[in-house]
Amino acid sequence: MIKEKLQYISQGKTKEEQEFNIYNALDAGVKWIQVRWKNASESELVELCEKARLLCNEYQAKCIINDHIQLAKEIEADGVHLGLNDDSILKARQILGSNKLIGGTANTLQHVLQRIQEPCDYIGLGPLRFTETKEKLSPILGFEGYQQLIQDLKARSVDIPMIFAIGGVRLEDIELLQQIGIYGVAVSGQITNQPSIANEFIKSFK
């Protein structure tokens, strides 16, 4: 069971920017960081992940790594988040073991059913709306997309998994997303630009 309902996805063009943004998010109260830096060199990514791990330890927060299962194992991260074109959830489970957190991306009902079968600990479903923080964006779901997907799962008598809305999520979206049946959110842009808003996110979850 995942207690946290807010995940911050790191952002920044340089290692220094990434570290700065992760630190600000933690200092504002975020308890769950996903380190994502797509265009980093291997050595810089390792350095950033090690630093993020230390910062998260200091703030008693979870630290998971985007895409890189072996790196997550080496730095003793809390887990990994995998996209649809990354290694499988099964492979991650074999490498990381049963106690680590493994999240999987989804964009459609079929993806969600796949993620439930695999199984992962939570599903990052999106994007809610257009966002400039992610390249190669999947088709936008909007609130209607989330609503339809939850209805489709209920129609199939499938237990609703822990779904985190992702992709352009803003503070004012929380109430409606929770009404729809979405468990939590993964946020990057709004917290990067205004770290203090993290506390408002946390308070807005019921």
C-alpha positions in Angstrom: 0.0 0.0 0.0 1.4 3.4 -1.0 0.7 6.0 1.6 1.9 9.0 -0.4 -0.5 10.5 -2.9 1.9 13.1 -4.4 5.0 12.1 -6.4 7.4 14.8 -7.7 9.0 14.0 -11.0 12.4 15.8 -11.2 13.1 18.3 -13.8 16.2 20.3 -15.0 18.6 20.5 -17.8 21.7 20.2 -15.7 22.7 18.2 -12.7 22.7 21.3 -10.6 19.2 22.3 -11.8 17.9 18.8 -11.0 19.5 18.7 -7.5 18.1 22.2 -6.8 14.6 21.2 -7.8 14.7 18.0 -5.9 15.9 19.8 -2.8 13.2 22.4 -3.1 10.5 19.8 -3.5 11.7 17.9 -0.5 12.0 21.1 1.6 8.4 22.0 0.6 7.1 18.7 2.1 7.2 16.2 -0.8 7.8 12.7 0.5 8.2 10.9 -2.8 10.7 11.7 -5.6 11.0 10.1 -9.0 14.4 11.0 -10.5 13.9 11.5 -14.2 16.6 13.0 -16.4 16.3 11.7 -19.9 19.2 13.4 -21.6 21.9 13.0 -19.0 25.2 11.3 -19.5 25.6 8.0 -17.6 28.1 9.4 -15.1 26.0 12.5 -14.4 22.9 10.5 -13.9 24.6 8.2 -11.5 25.9 11.2 -9.5 22.4 12.8 -9.5 20.7 9.6 -8.3 23.2 9.1 -5.5 22.7 12.7 -4.4 18.9 12.4 -4.7 19.1 9.2 -2.6 21.0 11.0 0.1 18.6 14.0 0.1 15.6 11.7 0.3 17.2 9.9 3.2 17.7 13.2 5.0 14.0 14.2 4.4 12.7 10.6 5.1 11.3 10.5 1.6 11.0 7.8 -1.0 13.4 7.9 -4.0 12.6 6.0 -7.2 14.5 6.1 -10.5 13.0 6.5 -13.9 13.8 3.7 -16.4 17.1 2.4 -14.9 16.5 -0.7 -12.9 20.2 -1.6 -12.3 21.0 1.9 -11.2 18.1 1.8 -8.8 19.5 -1.4 -7.3 23.1 0.0 -7.1 22.1 3.1 -5.2 19.6 1.3 -3.1 16.7 3.4 -4.3 13.2 2.6 -3.1 12.2 1.5 -6.5 11.8 2.3 -10.2 9.3 3.7 -12.6 9.1 2.1 -16.1 7.6 3.4 -19.3 5.8 1.3 -21.8 8.9 0.9 -23.9 11.3 0.2 -21.0 12.2 -3.2 -19.5 9.4 -5.3 -18.1 7.9 -5.1 -14.6 8.8 -8.7 -14.2 12.5 -8.1 -14.9 12.5 -5.2 -12.5 10.9 -7.4 -9.8 13.5 -10.1 -10.4 16.4 -7.6 -10.1 15.0 -5.4 -7.3 13.1 -8.0 -5.2 9.6 -8.0 -3.8 10.1 -5.2 -1.3 10.9 -2.4 -3.8 8.3 -0.1 -5.4 7.7 -0.6 -9.1 5.5 1.7 -11.1 4.4 1.4 -14.7 3.2 3.9 -17.2 -0.2 3.4 -19.0 -2.1 5.4 -21.6 -5.1 3.1 -22.4 -7.4 0.6 -20.8 -5.4 -2.2 -22.4 -2.2 -0.8 -20.8 -3.9 -0.6 -17.4 -5.1 -4.2 -17.7 -1.5 -5.2 -18.7 -0.1 -3.3 -15.7 -2.6 -5.0 -13.3 -1.6 -8.4 -14.7 2.2 -7.9 -14.4 1.7 -6.7 -11.5 3.2 -3.3 -10.6 2.6 -1.4 -7.4 1.0 1.6 -9.0 0.1 2.9 -12.4 1.1 6.3 -13.8 -1.8 7.0 -16.2 -1.7 10.0 -18.5 -1.3 12.5 -19.8 -4.1 14.5 -18.3 -3.2 17.4 -20.6 -0.4 18.7 -22.8 2.9 19.3 -21.0 6.2 20.5 -22.2 8.1 18.6 -19.5 7.9 15.3 -21.4 9.0 14.4 -24.9 7.1 11.9 -27.1 3.8 12.6 -25.3 1.1 9.9 -25.5 -2.5 10.8 -26.6 -4.1 13.2 -24.1 -6.7 11.6 -21.8 -8.4 14.6 -20.2 -10.8 14.1 -17.3 -13.2 12.3 -19.6 -10.5 9.8 -20.5 -9.9 9.0 -16.8 -13.6 8.8 -16.1 -14.2 6.4 -19.0 -11.3 4.2 -18.0 -12.5 3.9 -14.4 -16.0 3.1 -15.6 -14.6 0.4 -18.0 -12.6 -1.2 -15.2 -15.7 -1.2 -13.0 -17.8 -2.7 -15.8 -15.2 -5.5 -16.0 -15.5 -6.0 -12.2 -11.8 -5.2 -11.9 -10.6 -3.8 -8.6 -9.4 -0.3 -9.2 -5.6 -0.2 -8.9 -3.6 2.7 -7.4 -3.7 5.1 -10.4 -1.7 8.3 -10.3 -2.6 10.9 -12.8 0.3 12.3 -14.7 1.0 14.9 -17.4 0.2 18.6 -16.8 -1.5 18.0 -13.5 -2.3 21.2 -11.5 -3.5 21.8 -8.0 -7.0 22.6 -9.1 -7.4 19.2 -10.7 -7.1 17.2 -7.5 -10.7 17.4 -6.3 -12.2 16.2 -9.6 -9.5 13.5 -10.1 -10.3 12.1 -6.7 -14.0 12.2 -7.4 -13.3 10.2 -10.6 -11.5 7.5 -8.5 -7.8 8.5 -9.2 -5.7 7.7 -6.1 -2.9 10.3 -6.5 -0.9 12.5 -8.8 2.6 12.8 -10.2 3.6 16.4 -10.7 6.6 18.0 -12.2 6.1 21.5 -13.8 4.0 23.2 -11.2 6.1 22.1 -8.2 9.3 22.9 -10.1 8.1 26.4 -10.8 6.5 27.0 -7.4 7.8 24.5 -4.8 5.7 26.0 -1.9 2.6 24.7 -3.7 3.5 21.2 -2.8 2.0 21.7 0.6 -1.2 22.8 -1.0 -1.2 19.6 -3.0 -0.7 17.4 0.1 -3.5 19.2 2.0 -5.9 18.9 -0.9 -6.0 15.1 -0.8 -8.9 13.6 1.2 
